[in-house]
């Protein structure tokens, strides 16, 4: 961490404390039981970064800003004034080459463009100042609070997540962890690990902000940061929103990085969730390559998702008058899981003109399969 980074942290804390004037900070510093006092000009220099601040001076400023925030009824969080954190920041600024203790590097935002104009027009000058003074500061330390404030104001925060998604994989992993600490998590099913919708939004943006060779790096960075439960969402976003050739390139990149399970999951999610009307492009690629297992993994994903998804895909192929539609429909028919409601799939096939195949998979009369309706008779 450089002196500029330390200065940016102090400026951010000043804004978070309510942006007290230099005179107010001086008054609070003078009231502290410290041997070393600071003149108004010294305080101004340290906050401007024109001269290096000592540990004692930094702690004095942090205490003064904390006192001011408390006096105006908006106390700072304990983590923002933690002496150990500020001591580490000062030490890092004195030894810029010293590696961070975390295996995941902190984000640097100097090369990212942030649009603060909407914030200024909404009168959120303090938030705009935090963003504009963020160069050299770990993005995980300030962006979650900025997003939280923007949400509280009822404003859209998407563009800020889109900008953040351009960070390096390690930066993104740290940011996801910080977002999960700031925002509530939720899960759709009891067996799922709860996730933050804001973090998932960031991951979705990440899937389109980076090229396929970076995908395995992102997955590994998330897992090493303890955020591996977001990897399935990353793969889902790639499957849904990437162009076909980039989806195929992503599968290759994952395999080249010895992430075969991720590659197979991605193929399955292409079948389950590909939203664009171009699934046939991906299917044709694997058919031409002769990689039958990959082709079948995509088609299996289609039928695993259910009869409705099956209908959608077959109708898309019919609308395009695809040359290989019968081959793909036949393979999906043969891949139907035993646990599926084959009567529903039979109905779909029949309604789309595949009467013979419909009869082939339709369960015998009186056998309900997965959708069996039990009688109202009491059990024996």
N, C-alpha and C positions, 0 to 999 in steps of 0.2 A: 504494500500500500504506500502511495506517495503522499507528500504533504498536501497536494491538491485533493486527494481522496479524503484525508482527515478533515480538511477545511470544508469539503462538501458535506461530510457527515455532520459537522457542527452547524452548518447553514440549515440543513434539513431539520435538525433538532430545534433550532431557533424558530423555524416556521411552524413545526409541530407544537411548540410551546405557546404559540400565539403571536409570534413575531414582535417581541418586545423591542423597544428602542435601545440604542447603545447606552443612553443615560440610565434607563431602568436596569439594564444589566449591570452597569457600573455600581449603582446603588445596592443591588443585591450582592454583588461580589464584596463590596466594602463591609457588608453586614456579616460576612462569614467569619468564623473563628479560625482564620488562616494567617500564618505569618506573612506570606507573600501576597501583597495587594497588587491590583492592576489598575493603571490609569486608563482613562477613557480611550486615549489614543492607542494604548497597547491592546485593549479589547478589540478595537476596530481593526487593527493590524492582523490579529489572530483570526478573526472571522473573515477577513478579506483574503487571508493566505499570503500576505506580503512578507511575513516572517514566520519561522517555525515556532510552534507552541510546545512548551514543555509539558510533561505529564501533569504537574501541579496546576499549570494554567488551564489545561483542558478540563481537568476534574473540577476546577473552580467554575469554569463556564457552564459545564454540565449541571452542576449543583444550582447555579443561579437560574438557569433556564427551567430546571425542574421546579424551583421555588416559585418562579413567575407563573408557570402553568397551573400550579396548585392554587395560587392566589386569584386566578381568574376563573376558577371552578372547572378546569379541564386538565386534571393531573395526567402526566405522562405514564405510559406503561413502565413497570419496573425494568423490563428488558431494554428499554430505550436509554436508561440511565445507569445500567449495570457497570460498576467500576471495573470489573474484570474485562468486559468487552472494550471499554475505552482504553484501558491500559494496553490491551493487545493491539488496538488500532494505532496508538502512539508508537509502540515498539515497532510495528510493521512499517510505519512511516519513516522511522529512523533507519530501518534495515529493509529497503525496498526489495532486495533480492531474496529475502527470507521466504521460503515456501509456506503456503497456507497449510494449516493443520488438517483441513478437510481434503479428501482425495478428489473432490470435485471442485474445479476452479470456480471462482466467483465471476459473475457476468460483468462485462465492461460495456458501457452503453455509448461510448464516444463516437462510434460509427453508425449508430442507429438514429434515424430521423424520427422525432416525436412531434406530432402536431398538437401544440398547446393552445392554438387559437380558439377552439370551442370552449375551453376552460376559461380563458380570459373573457370571452363574451358572456359567459355565465357568471362572471364575478368571482370565479374560484382562482384568484391570483396566487394564493398561497400554494395550491396544488400545482399550478403551472410552474411556480418557482422551484418546487421540489424536483420536478422533471427536468427543468432547464439547468439545474445545478447538479445533475446526477452523473455527469461525466466522471468516469473513474471509480464510481461507487458500485458495489455489488448490487445488481438489480433486484436480487432476492430480499434485500434489506429495505427497499422503498416501494417497489411497484405494488405488492399486495395491499399496502395501506392506501396507496393512491387509488387502486381499483375499488377498494372498500368505500372510500370517500365518494368516488364517482357514482357508485351504485346507490349510496345513501341519498345523493342529490337527484336520483332518478334519470341519470344520463347514461348513454350507451358507452360501454367500455371496450367494444370489440376492436377498434382501431389500435388501442394500446396493446392488446394481446397479440394482434397481427404483427405489430412492430417487434414485440418481445420474442415472437416465434423465430425471428431471424438470428437470435443468439446461437452460440455454439451448443452442441449437445449437452456438455457438462453444465453450462449455464442454465439450460432449460430444465435439467434434472433438479438443480438447486432451487430454481424458481417454483417448480411444481411442488416441491417439499414445503417451501415457504407459504405458498398459496393454501396448501392443505392445512397448515397450522392456523391460517387466518380465517378461512371460510368453512362453514359447516359441511360435513360430508354426508352422503346418503347412499343407500343401496336399494335396488329393485327387488332383491331376493335375500333371504336370511343367510344363504351360503356365500354371497358375494362380499368381497372386501369393500367397505364404503369408500366412495370417491367424491371429490369436490367437482360440481358442475363447472366452476370457473377454471379449474385445472384441466378438465376435459376439453373445454373450449380452447385453451391454450394448445393442447396436444393436437386438436383438429387443425388449428392454424399452422402448427409445426409441420404437419403432414404435407402441406402444399408449399411451405416456405423453403423446403430443402429437397435436394436431388436424391435419387435412390441410393447412391453409395453411402450417404449419411444415415440411412435408416438403421442399420445394425448398430452404429455408434450410439444413436439415440436410445435404442432398446437397452443396450448394455449400461449406458449412463443412468437410465432410470432405475434399473435393477440395483446397481451399485449404490445408488442414493437411497435405497429402501422404498422406491416408488414403482416397483415392478408391476403393481396392480394396474398401472396405466398403460402398460405395453399392449394389452388386447385392444384398448381404445385406439392406440396409435395405428395398429394393424388394420383395425376397422375403418379408420379414416382414410388410410391409403387405399383400401379396397373400394371404398365408396366414391372418392373424389379425384384420384389421380387419373391422368390419361392412360389409356391401355398400355402403351409402350413403356410407361414409367412403372406401372404395376408389375409388368413382366421383369423389368430391370431390377425392381426392388426384391422380387423373389430370388433372382440370381445373386444380388448383393448379400442377402441374408444367408444364402447357402455358402457363398464364398467366405463368410465370416463364421462358419460352423454353427449357424443358428437354423438348423434344419427344421426344428419344431416350429419356429416362428414362420418359416417359409410355408410350411404346410398349413398353419393357421391362417395365414394371409390368403392362400388359395381357397380355403374353405369359406372365408368371409367374403371373397369375391362372389362366390356362388350364392351365399346367403343374402348379401346386402348391397351388391353393386347397383347403384341407382340410375346411372346413365344408360341410354339405349344403345350400348356398345359392348355388351357382354360377349356377343358373338365374335368380336375382334380378338378378345383374349382366348376364347375357346379355339378359334381357328389357328391361333399361333401355336398352341400346344398340340393340336392335331397335326399340323404341318411338321412340327419338330419330332413327332413320334413319341412324345412323353405321355404315354397313356395314363400313367398314375396321376400326373398333375391334372390332366383333363378330367379324369374321374373324380378327383378331389373337389374340383369346382362344381361339377354336376351333382355330386353327393351333397354339397352345401346347399344347392337349390332345393332338393327334395327334403333335406333335414329341416329346412325352414318352414315347410308345410305346403299344403295344396294350393293356397293362394299365391305363394311365391312361384310355384311350379306353373300355374296358369299364366302369370305375368310373363315369365321367361318364354314359354311356348308361344304366346301371342306375339311377343316381340319378334321372334324368329319367323312366325307366319307373316307378319306385316312386311318383313324384309324379303319374303320369298327366298329364304336362305337355302342354299343348295344342300346343306348337310343337316337340315332340320330333323329329318327322320332318324338319322344316326344318333343325334343328341337326345331326342325324345326317347328312343329305344333304350339308350344307355341309362337315362334317368329312371325309366320304368324298372330296369333290372337292378338299379341301386336302391330301390325303396327299402328303408329299414323295416324290419319285422314289426317294430313297435308303431309304425305309422298307421294312420287310418286309410287303408287301401281303398275303401269304398269312396272316400272323397276324391282320391286321385283318379279312380275309375270314372267318376262323374265328370271330372275335368277332361280326361281323355275323350270320353264320349261326346261331350259338348263341343270339342275342338276337331272332331272328325276322325278320331282314332278309335273307332268302335271295336275293332278286333282286339286291340291291346287293352281296351277298357274291360272287355269280357274276360281277357286272360288274367287280369289281376283282381277282378271283382271277387270278394269273398263269397262263399256259398250262402244261399238263403238260410237265415236263422243263425248265422255266425256274425257277431257284431264287431269282432276285432277290437281295435283301440277305442271304438266309439260304442261298444256294446251297451245297450240300454237294458238294465235289469228289470225284471217284472216287479210288481208291487206285492207279490206274494211273500209271506213271512219266510225267513230262512228256515231250512230244515236242520 
